[in-house]
Amino acid sequence: MNKVSFNVQKHIARCSAIYLKPNSDNVTINLPLNLNKYYNHIDMGLYITPLDDGEINIGDLVILDE
């Protein structure tokens, strides 16, 4: 197993387009609210910086330490 550590820089800022229903001007979708309802958070991504050299591949296990 390759151990690569990362530093979380910040959350990815989202634009107001996340409230639009696709292919319309309907703004009734509240994606952050639904994320919080189903996943208990509203994070849609993070900017991270690697602290170690290494290789990460699709399908690799990622373990988050708090």
Buried (B, 14 or more C-beta within 10 A) or exposed (E): EEEEEBEEEEEEEEEEEEBBEEEEEEEEBEBBEEBEEEEEEBEEEEEEEEEEEEEEEEEEEEEEEE
